[in-house]
Amino acid sequence: MIPPINLIDAFDRVTDYWSPKVIGEVNDQLLKVAKLKGALVWHAHDGEDELFHIVKGKLRMEFEDHAVDLKEGDILTIPKGVMHNPVAEEECWVLLVEPASTKHTGDEITDRTRSLEEQMS
């Protein structure tokens, strides 16, 4: 039997901001849930696209030449190689879809950077 996953309940696993947790896999793509608050760091993923689905709250995605404001229910795909910085004024819940090879903060390493092993726990 293949058990379902309740997306809202999956956020109970997330205890720290900017610390995604893997909740599933589709082909070579990981499904991750994360709670965001504040700013992460400017970064890019050179070889992977990244999808953000806003489950709860609002998120501002900053790009080098503009910003996009996202609300609950919105989906935004960041193409590979594009510099971006997610910013959440208040707590925001997101579902991320990205390849397993995606480094959390690209080549930028900060105290918020999480390894894949940390995201799997």
N, CA, C and O atoms as a GROMACS GRO file, in nm:
protein
  484
    1MET      N    1   0.083  -0.119   0.000
    1MET     CA    2   0.000   0.000   0.000
    1MET      C    3   0.088   0.125   0.000
    1MET      O    4   0.187   0.133   0.073
    2ILE      N    5   0.052   0.221  -0.081
    2ILE     CA    6   0.125   0.347  -0.088
    2ILE      C    7   0.047   0.450  -0.007
    2ILE      O    8  -0.065   0.485  -0.044
    3PRO      N    9   0.105   0.498   0.104
    3PRO     CA   10   0.031   0.592   0.190
    3PRO      C   11   0.034   0.735   0.134
    3PRO      O   12   0.134   0.777   0.074
    4PRO      N   13  -0.074   0.809   0.153
    4PRO     CA   14  -0.075   0.949   0.111
    4PRO      C   15   0.004   1.035   0.211
    4PRO      O   16   0.028   0.994   0.324
    5ILE      N   17   0.042   1.153   0.167
    5ILE     CA   18   0.108   1.252   0.253
    5ILE      C   19   0.017   1.373   0.259
    5ILE      O   20  -0.023   1.426   0.155
    6ASN      N   21  -0.015   1.418   0.378
    6ASN     CA   22  -0.091   1.540   0.392
    6ASN      C   23   0.008   1.656   0.392
    6ASN      O   24   0.092   1.667   0.481
    7LEU      N   25  -0.003   1.744   0.293
    7LEU     CA   26   0.092   1.853   0.277
    7LEU      C   27   0.097   1.943   0.399
    7LEU      O   28   0.205   1.979   0.446
    8ILE      N   29  -0.018   1.982   0.452
    8ILE     CA   30  -0.020   2.073   0.567
    8ILE      C   31   0.045   2.006   0.688
    8ILE      O   32   0.123   2.069   0.759
    9ASP      N   33   0.012   1.878   0.712
    9ASP     CA   34   0.072   1.807   0.826
    9ASP      C   35   0.223   1.791   0.810
    9ASP      O   36   0.295   1.785   0.910
   10ALA      N   37   0.272   1.785   0.686
   10ALA     CA   38   0.416   1.769   0.662
   10ALA      C   39   0.496   1.885   0.720
   10ALA      O   40   0.613   1.868   0.754
   11PHE      N   41   0.434   2.002   0.732
   11PHE     CA   42   0.505   2.117   0.787
   11PHE      C   43   0.535   2.102   0.937
   11PHE      O   44   0.615   2.178   0.991
   12ASP      N   45   0.471   2.006   1.003
   12ASP     CA   46   0.502   1.979   1.144
   12ASP      C   47   0.646   1.932   1.161
   12ASP      O   48   0.703   1.948   1.269
   13ARG      N   49   0.704   1.875   1.058
   13ARG     CA   50   0.844   1.828   1.062
   13ARG      C   51   0.944   1.943   1.061
   13ARG      O   52   1.059   1.925   1.099
   14VAL      N   53   0.900   2.060   1.016
   14VAL     CA   54   0.990   2.174   1.001
   14VAL      C   55   0.992   2.253   1.132
   14VAL      O   56   0.892   2.313   1.170
   15THR      N   57   1.107   2.253   1.199
   15THR     CA   58   1.118   2.320   1.328
   15THR      C   59   1.200   2.449   1.321
   15THR      O   60   1.196   2.530   1.414
   16ASP      N   61   1.274   2.468   1.213
   16ASP     CA   62   1.359   2.587   1.198
   16ASP      C   63   1.332   2.652   1.063
   16ASP      O   64   1.308   2.584   0.964
   17TYR      N   65   1.336   2.785   1.061
   17TYR     CA   66   1.324   2.857   0.935
   17TYR      C   67   1.442   2.823   0.845
   17TYR      O   68   1.552   2.798   0.893
   18TRP      N   69   1.417   2.822   0.715
   18TRP     CA   70   1.517   2.798   0.611
   18TRP      C   71   1.581   2.660   0.622
   18TRP      O   72   1.694   2.641   0.578
   19SER      N   73   1.510   2.564   0.681
   19SER     CA   74   1.563   2.429   0.695
   19SER      C   75   1.466   2.329   0.631
   19SER      O   76   1.388   2.265   0.702
   20PRO      N   77   1.471   2.315   0.497
   20PRO     CA   78   1.376   2.229   0.426
   20PRO      C   79   1.383   2.083   0.471
   20PRO      O   80   1.487   2.034   0.514
   21LYS      N   81   1.269   2.016   0.459
   21LYS     CA   82   1.261   1.873   0.488
   21LYS      C   83   1.204   1.801   0.366
   21LYS      O   84   1.101   1.842   0.312
   22VAL      N   85   1.270   1.695   0.323
   22VAL     CA   86   1.224   1.617   0.209
   22VAL      C   87   1.105   1.532   0.253
   22VAL      O   88   1.111   1.460   0.352
   23ILE      N   89   0.995   1.543   0.176
   23ILE     CA   90   0.874   1.465   0.209
   23ILE      C   91   0.838   1.364   0.100
   23ILE      O   92   0.746   1.284   0.119
   24GLY      N   93   0.909   1.367  -0.012
   24GLY     CA   94   0.879   1.273  -0.119
   24GLY      C   95   0.969   1.294  -0.239
   24GLY      O   96   1.054   1.383  -0.241
   25GLU      N   97   0.948   1.210  -0.338
   25GLU     CA   98   1.029   1.216  -0.461
   25GLU      C   99   0.941   1.180  -0.579
   25GLU      O  100   0.858   1.088  -0.572
   26VAL      N  101   0.960   1.252  -0.689
   26VAL     CA  102   0.892   1.222  -0.815
   26VAL      C  103   1.001   1.216  -0.921
   26VAL      O  104   1.064   1.317  -0.953
   27ASN      N  105   1.023   1.097  -0.975
   27ASN     CA  106   1.134   1.074  -1.067
   27ASN      C  107   1.262   1.120  -0.998
   27ASN      O  108   1.293   1.068  -0.891
   28ASP      N  109   1.336   1.214  -1.053
   28ASP     CA  110   1.459   1.260  -0.989
   28ASP      C  111   1.440   1.393  -0.916
   28ASP      O  112   1.538   1.461  -0.883
   29GLN      N  113   1.315   1.431  -0.891
   29GLN     CA  114   1.284   1.557  -0.824
   29GLN      C  115   1.245   1.532  -0.679
   29GLN      O  116   1.164   1.443  -0.651
   30LEU      N  117   1.301   1.610  -0.586
   30LEU     CA  118   1.264   1.600  -0.446
   30LEU      C  119   1.153   1.699  -0.415
   30LEU      O  120   1.153   1.811  -0.466
   31LEU      N  121   1.059   1.657  -0.332
   31LEU     CA  122   0.954   1.745  -0.280
   31LEU      C  123   0.997   1.782  -0.139
   31LEU      O  124   1.019   1.695  -0.054
   32LYS      N  125   1.008   1.912  -0.115
   32LYS     CA  126   1.055   1.960   0.015
   32LYS      C  127   0.957   2.062   0.071
   32LYS      O  128   0.898   2.141  -0.004
   33VAL      N  129   0.939   2.060   0.202
   33VAL     CA  130   0.861   2.164   0.269
   33VAL      C  131   0.956   2.247   0.352
   33VAL      O  132   1.052   2.196   0.409
   34ALA      N  133   0.928   2.378   0.360
   34ALA     CA  134   1.012   2.468   0.438
   34ALA      C  135   0.928   2.582   0.492
   34ALA      O  136   0.831   2.626   0.429
   35LYS      N  137   0.968   2.630   0.607
   35LYS     CA  138   0.911   2.752   0.664
   35LYS      C  139   1.017   2.860   0.650
   35LYS      O  140   1.134   2.840   0.686
   36LEU      N  141   0.977   2.975   0.598
   36LEU     CA  142   1.070   3.083   0.570
   36LEU      C  143   1.031   3.206   0.650
   36LEU      O  144   0.912   3.234   0.670
   37LYS      N  145   1.131   3.280   0.695
   37LYS     CA  146   1.108   3.410   0.759
   37LYS      C  147   1.239   3.488   0.752
   37LYS      O  148   1.345   3.436   0.787
   38GLY      N  149   1.230   3.613   0.707
   38GLY     CA  150   1.350   3.693   0.685
   38GLY      C  151   1.403   3.669   0.544
   38GLY      O  152   1.329   3.628   0.455
   39ALA      N  153   1.531   3.696   0.525
   39ALA     CA  154   1.595   3.677   0.394
   39ALA      C  155   1.691   3.560   0.402
   39ALA      O  156   1.751   3.534   0.507
   40LEU      N  157   1.705   3.488   0.292
   40LEU     CA  158   1.801   3.376   0.288
   40LEU      C  159   1.939   3.430   0.251
   40LEU      O  160   2.013   3.476   0.339
   41VAL      N  161   1.975   3.425   0.125
   41VAL     CA  162   2.103   3.476   0.075
   41VAL      C  163   2.093   3.478  -0.077
   41VAL      O  164   2.025   3.394  -0.137
   42TRP      N  165   2.158   3.575  -0.140
   42TRP     CA  166   2.163   3.577  -0.286
   42TRP      C  167   2.240   3.454  -0.333
   42TRP      O  168   2.350   3.428  -0.286
   43HIS      N  169   2.180   3.379  -0.424
   43HIS     CA  170   2.244   3.258  -0.475
   43HIS      C  171   2.180   3.217  -0.607
   43HIS      O  172   2.077   3.270  -0.648
   44ALA      N  173   2.245   3.122  -0.672
   44ALA     CA  174   2.192   3.063  -0.796
   44ALA      C  175   2.221   2.914  -0.793
   44ALA      O  176   2.309   2.868  -0.721
   45HIS      N  177   2.145   2.840  -0.871
   45HIS     CA  178   2.168   2.697  -0.889
   45HIS      C  179   2.207   2.680  -1.035
   45HIS      O  180   2.123   2.684  -1.124
   46ASP      N  181   2.336   2.661  -1.059
   46ASP     CA  182   2.388   2.662  -1.195
   46ASP      C  183   2.330   2.555  -1.286
   46ASP      O  184   2.315   2.578  -1.407
   47GLY      N  185   2.296   2.438  -1.231
   47GLY     CA  186   2.250   2.330  -1.317
   47GLY      C  187   2.106   2.286  -1.298
   47GLY      O  188   2.061   2.191  -1.362
   48GLU      N  189   2.032   2.353  -1.210
   48GLU     CA  190   1.898   2.306  -1.178
   48GLU      C  191   1.797   2.419  -1.172
   48GLU      O  192   1.827   2.529  -1.124
   49ASP      N  193   1.676   2.392  -1.222
   49ASP     CA  194   1.562   2.481  -1.198
   49ASP      C  195   1.509   2.451  -1.059
   49ASP      O  196   1.536   2.345  -1.002
   50GLU      N  197   1.432   2.546  -1.004
   50GLU     CA  198   1.376   2.530  -0.869
   50GLU      C  199   1.234   2.585  -0.869
   50GLU      O  200   1.212   2.698  -0.914
   51LEU      N  201   1.139   2.508  -0.819
   51LEU     CA  202   1.000   2.551  -0.816
   51LEU      C  203   0.959   2.584  -0.672
   51LEU      O  204   0.983   2.505  -0.580
   52PHE      N  205   0.897   2.699  -0.654
   52PHE     CA  206   0.841   2.742  -0.526
   52PHE      C  207   0.689   2.744  -0.537
   52PHE      O  208   0.635   2.808  -0.627
   53HIS      N  209   0.620   2.674  -0.448
   53HIS     CA  210   0.474   2.680  -0.439
   53HIS      C  211   0.442   2.736  -0.300
   53HIS      O  212   0.478   2.676  -0.199
   54ILE      N  213   0.374   2.851  -0.296
   54ILE     CA  214   0.343   2.915  -0.169
   54ILE      C  215   0.218   2.848  -0.111
   54ILE      O  216   0.109   2.857  -0.167
   55VAL      N  217   0.237   2.780   0.001
   55VAL     CA  218   0.128   2.707   0.066
   55VAL      C  219   0.056   2.797   0.166
   55VAL      O  220  -0.066   2.791   0.180
   56LYS      N  221   0.133   2.881   0.235
   56LYS     CA  222   0.076   2.970   0.336
   56LYS      C  223   0.164   3.095   0.346
   56LYS      O  224   0.287   3.086   0.348
   57GLY      N  225   0.101   3.211   0.352
   57GLY     CA  226   0.175   3.336   0.367
   57GLY      C  227   0.212   3.400   0.235
   57GLY      O  228   0.150   3.376   0.131
   58LYS      N  229   0.316   3.484   0.241
   58LYS     CA  230   0.363   3.559   0.124
   58LYS      C  231   0.515   3.551   0.115
   58LYS      O  232   0.583   3.536   0.216
   59LEU      N  233   0.565   3.560  -0.006
   59LEU     CA  234   0.709   3.557  -0.030
   59LEU      C  235   0.743   3.657  -0.138
   59LEU      O  236   0.672   3.670  -0.238
   60ARG      N  237   0.852   3.727  -0.119
   60ARG     CA  238   0.905   3.819  -0.220
   60ARG      C  239   1.031   3.755  -0.275
   60ARG      O  240   1.127   3.730  -0.202
   61MET      N  241   1.030   3.728  -0.406
   61MET     CA  242   1.149   3.672  -0.470
   61MET      C  243   1.223   3.786  -0.537
   61MET      O  244   1.174   3.846  -0.632
   62GLU      N  245   1.342   3.815  -0.487
   62GLU     CA  246   1.423   3.922  -0.543
   62GLU      C  247   1.514   3.865  -0.651
   62GLU      O  248   1.576   3.760  -0.634
   63PHE      N  249   1.520   3.938  -0.762
   63PHE     CA  250   1.611   3.907  -0.870
   63PHE      C  251   1.703   4.028  -0.887
   63PHE      O  252   1.679   4.132  -0.826
   64GLU      N  253   1.805   4.015  -0.968
   64GLU     CA  254   1.901   4.125  -0.985
   64GLU      C  255   1.837   4.251  -1.041
   64GLU      O  256   1.881   4.361  -1.008
   65ASP      N  257   1.734   4.236  -1.124
   65ASP     CA  258   1.676   4.354  -1.189
   65ASP      C  259   1.530   4.381  -1.154
   65ASP      O  260   1.471   4.477  -1.204
   66HIS      N  261   1.469   4.295  -1.070
   66HIS     CA  262   1.329   4.314  -1.030
   66HIS      C  263   1.296   4.220  -0.914
   66HIS      O  264   1.380   4.140  -0.872
   67ALA      N  265   1.174   4.230  -0.865
   67ALA     CA  266   1.126   4.139  -0.761
   67ALA      C  267   0.985   4.094  -0.796
   67ALA      O  268   0.912   4.164  -0.867
   68VAL      N  269   0.947   3.977  -0.747
   68VAL     CA  270   0.814   3.922  -0.770
   68VAL      C  271   0.752   3.892  -0.634
   68VAL      O  272   0.813   3.824  -0.551
   69ASP      N  273   0.631   3.943  -0.610
   69ASP     CA  274   0.558   3.916  -0.486
   69ASP      C  275   0.466   3.798  -0.508
   69ASP      O  276   0.384   3.798  -0.600
   70LEU      N  277   0.479   3.697  -0.424
   70LEU     CA  278   0.400   3.574  -0.434
   70LEU      C  279   0.307   3.563  -0.315
   70LEU      O  280   0.344   3.598  -0.202
   71LYS      N  281   0.186   3.513  -0.340
   71LYS     CA  282   0.088   3.493  -0.233
   71LYS      C  283   0.048   3.347  -0.230
   71LYS      O  284   0.086   3.269  -0.318
   72GLU      N  285  -0.028   3.310  -0.129
   72GLU     CA  286  -0.076   3.174  -0.112
   72GLU      C  287  -0.135   3.121  -0.242
   72GLU      O  288  -0.220   3.185  -0.304
   73GLY      N  289  -0.090   3.002  -0.283
   73GLY     CA  290  -0.139   2.939  -0.405
   73GLY      C  291  -0.053   2.966  -0.526
   73GLY      O  292  -0.065   2.895  -0.626
   74ASP      N  293   0.034   3.067  -0.520
   74ASP     CA  294   0.120   3.099  -0.635
   74ASP      C  295   0.233   2.999  -0.649
   74ASP      O  296   0.281   2.941  -0.552
   75ILE      N  297   0.275   2.980  -0.775
   75ILE     CA  298   0.390   2.896  -0.809
   75ILE      C  299   0.485   2.979  -0.894
   75ILE      O  300   0.444   3.052  -0.984
   76LEU      N  301   0.615   2.966  -0.863
   76LEU     CA  302   0.717   3.036  -0.941
   76LEU      C  303   0.833   2.941  -0.964
   76LEU      O  304   0.882   2.878  -0.871
   77THR      N  305   0.877   2.931  -1.089
   77THR     CA  306   0.994   2.850  -1.122
   77THR      C  307   1.112   2.943  -1.147
   77THR      O  308   1.105   3.036  -1.227
   78ILE      N  309   1.221   2.915  -1.076
   78ILE     CA  310   1.345   2.990  -1.094
   78ILE      C  311   1.432   2.910  -1.192
   78ILE      O  312   1.472   2.798  -1.160
   79PRO      N  313   1.460   2.965  -1.310
   79PRO     CA  314   1.544   2.891  -1.405
   79PRO      C  315   1.688   2.876  -1.354
   79PRO      O  316   1.738   2.960  -1.280
   80LYS      N  317   1.750   2.769  -1.394
   80LYS     CA  318   1.889   2.745  -1.354
   80LYS      C  319   1.977   2.864  -1.392
   80LYS      O  320   1.960   2.926  -1.497
   81GLY      N  321   2.071   2.894  -1.303
   81GLY     CA  322   2.166   3.002  -1.327
   81GLY      C  323   2.118   3.141  -1.290
   81GLY      O  324   2.197   3.236  -1.298
   82VAL      N  325   1.992   3.157  -1.250
   82VAL     CA  326   1.938   3.291  -1.220
   82VAL      C  327   1.961   3.324  -1.072
   82VAL      O  328   1.919   3.250  -0.984
   83MET      N  329   2.030   3.435  -1.048
   83MET     CA  330   2.052   3.482  -0.911
   83MET      C  331   1.919   3.522  -0.851
   83MET      O  332   1.839   3.591  -0.914
   84HIS      N  333   1.895   3.479  -0.726
   84HIS     CA  334   1.770   3.512  -0.658
   84HIS      C  335   1.791   3.513  -0.507
   84HIS      O  336   1.888   3.456  -0.456
   85ASN      N  337   1.699   3.578  -0.438
   85ASN     CA  338   1.703   3.584  -0.292
   85ASN      C  339   1.559   3.584  -0.241
   85ASN      O  340   1.488   3.683  -0.260
   86PRO      N  341   1.514   3.476  -0.178
   86PRO     CA  342   1.380   3.474  -0.122
   86PRO      C  343   1.374   3.553   0.009
   86PRO      O  344   1.463   3.542   0.093
   87VAL      N  345   1.267   3.632   0.025
   87VAL     CA  346   1.249   3.714   0.146
   87VAL      C  347   1.104   3.701   0.192
   87VAL      O  348   1.011   3.720   0.114
   88ALA      N  349   1.087   3.667   0.320
   88ALA     CA  350   0.953   3.657   0.378
   88ALA      C  351   0.947   3.748   0.501
   88ALA      O  352   1.018   3.725   0.599
   89GLU      N  353   0.863   3.851   0.495
   89GLU     CA  354   0.849   3.942   0.608
   89GLU      C  355   0.789   3.870   0.729
   89GLU      O  356   0.830   3.892   0.843
   90GLU      N  357   0.691   3.784   0.704
   90GLU     CA  358   0.627   3.702   0.807
   90GLU      C  359   0.648   3.556   0.769
   90GLU      O  360   0.692   3.526   0.658
   91GLU      N  361   0.616   3.466   0.860
   91GLU     CA  362   0.633   3.324   0.831
   91GLU      C  363   0.559   3.284   0.703
   91GLU      O  364   0.443   3.318   0.683
   92CYS      N  365   0.629   3.211   0.619
   92CYS     CA  366   0.575   3.164   0.491
   92CYS      C  367   0.608   3.016   0.478
   92CYS      O  368   0.719   2.972   0.508
   93TRP      N  369   0.509   2.938   0.434
   93TRP     CA  370   0.529   2.796   0.410
   93TRP      C  371   0.539   2.772   0.260
   93TRP      O  372   0.456   2.822   0.184
   94VAL      N  373   0.642   2.696   0.218
   94VAL     CA  374   0.660   2.668   0.076
   94VAL      C  375   0.681   2.519   0.052
   94VAL      O  376   0.740   2.449   0.134
   95LEU      N  377   0.633   2.475  -0.062
   95LEU     CA  378   0.666   2.344  -0.115
   95LEU      C  379   0.768   2.369  -0.225
   95LEU      O  380   0.741   2.446  -0.318
   96LEU      N  381   0.884   2.306  -0.215
   96LEU     CA  382   0.989   2.320  -0.316
   96LEU      C  383   0.996   2.191  -0.397
   96LEU      O  384   0.982   2.081  -0.343
   97VAL      N  385   1.018   2.206  -0.526
   97VAL     CA  386   1.041   2.092  -0.613
   97VAL      C  387   1.172   2.119  -0.686
   97VAL      O  388   1.185   2.217  -0.759
   98GLU      N  389   1.268   2.029  -0.664
   98GLU     CA  390   1.400   2.050  -0.724
   98GLU      C  391   1.475   1.918  -0.730
   98GLU      O  392   1.446   1.827  -0.652
   99PRO      N  393   1.572   1.906  -0.822
   99PRO     CA  394   1.650   1.783  -0.830
   99PRO      C  395   1.729   1.758  -0.701
   99PRO      O  396   1.763   1.852  -0.628
  100ALA      N  397   1.757   1.632  -0.674
  100ALA     CA  398   1.834   1.596  -0.556
  100ALA      C  399   1.973   1.660  -0.557
  100ALA      O  400   2.033   1.678  -0.451
  101SER      N  401   2.023   1.693  -0.674
  101SER     CA  402   2.157   1.752  -0.685
  101SER      C  403   2.161   1.900  -0.645
  101SER      O  404   2.269   1.958  -0.635
  102THR      N  405   2.045   1.961  -0.623
  102THR     CA  406   2.040   2.104  -0.593
  102THR      C  407   2.100   2.134  -0.456
  102THR      O  408   2.055   2.081  -0.355
  103LYS      N  409   2.202   2.220  -0.455
  103LYS     CA  410   2.259   2.264  -0.328
  103LYS      C  411   2.166   2.370  -0.269
  103LYS      O  412   2.120   2.460  -0.340
  104HIS      N  413   2.140   2.360  -0.141
  104HIS     CA  414   2.044   2.447  -0.072
  104HIS      C  415   2.064   2.594  -0.105
  104HIS      O  416   1.968   2.662  -0.142
  105THR      N  417   2.185   2.644  -0.092
  105THR     CA  418   2.213   2.786  -0.120
  105THR      C  419   2.316   2.800  -0.232
  105THR      O  420   2.401   2.890  -0.230
  106GLY      N  421   2.308   2.710  -0.329
  106GLY     CA  422   2.402   2.716  -0.441
  106GLY      C  423   2.545   2.706  -0.391
  106GLY      O  424   2.576   2.622  -0.306
  107ASP      N  425   2.632   2.790  -0.443
  107ASP     CA  426   2.772   2.790  -0.400
  107ASP      C  427   2.796   2.882  -0.281
  107ASP      O  428   2.909   2.892  -0.232
  108GLU      N  429   2.692   2.950  -0.234
  108GLU     CA  430   2.702   3.038  -0.117
  108GLU      C  431   2.681   2.955   0.009
  108GLU      O  432   2.580   2.885   0.021
  109ILE      N  433   2.774   2.961   0.101
  109ILE     CA  434   2.764   2.885   0.226
  109ILE      C  435   2.744   2.983   0.342
  109ILE      O  436   2.827   3.072   0.364
  110THR      N  437   2.633   2.966   0.414
  110THR     CA  438   2.603   3.050   0.530
  110THR      C  439   2.562   2.960   0.646
  110THR      O  440   2.557   2.838   0.632
  111ASP      N  441   2.533   3.019   0.761
  111ASP     CA  442   2.486   2.941   0.875
  111ASP      C  443   2.348   2.881   0.850
  111ASP      O  444   2.305   2.794   0.925
  112ARG      N  445   2.280   2.925   0.748
  112ARG     CA  446   2.148   2.872   0.712
  112ARG      C  447   2.157   2.759   0.609
  112ARG      O  448   2.056   2.693   0.583
  113THR      N  449   2.273   2.735   0.551
  113THR     CA  450   2.289   2.632   0.449
  113THR      C  451   2.269   2.495   0.513
  113THR      O  452   2.325   2.465   0.619
  114ARG      N  453   2.187   2.411   0.448
  114ARG     CA  454   2.159   2.276   0.496
  114ARG      C  455   2.200   2.174   0.391
  114ARG      O  456   2.172   2.190   0.272
  115SER      N  457   2.267   2.068   0.438
  115SER     CA  458   2.307   1.960   0.349
  115SER      C  459   2.184   1.876   0.313
  115SER      O  460   2.080   1.887   0.378
  116LEU      N  461   2.197   1.793   0.211
  116LEU     CA  462   2.088   1.705   0.173
  116LEU      C  463   2.058   1.608   0.288
  116LEU      O  464   1.942   1.576   0.312
  117GLU      N  465   2.162   1.562   0.358
  117GLU     CA  466   2.142   1.471   0.470
  117GLU      C  467   2.056   1.537   0.578
  117GLU      O  468   1.968   1.472   0.635
  118GLU      N  469   2.080   1.666   0.607
  118GLU     CA  470   1.998   1.738   0.705
  118GLU      C  471   1.854   1.752   0.657
  118GLU      O  472   1.760   1.747   0.737
  119GLN      N  473   1.837   1.771   0.527
  119GLN     CA  474   1.703   1.786   0.471
  119GLN      C  475   1.626   1.655   0.469
  119GLN      O  476   1.503   1.656   0.468
  120MET      N  477   1.696   1.543   0.469
  120MET     CA  478   1.632   1.413   0.467
  120MET      C  479   1.586   1.368   0.606
  120MET      O  480   1.501   1.281   0.618
  121SER      N  481   1.642   1.426   0.709
  121SER     CA  482   1.611   1.381   0.847
  121SER      C  483   1.478   1.430   0.896
  121SER      O  484   1.439   1.400   1.009
   0.00000   0.00000   0.00000
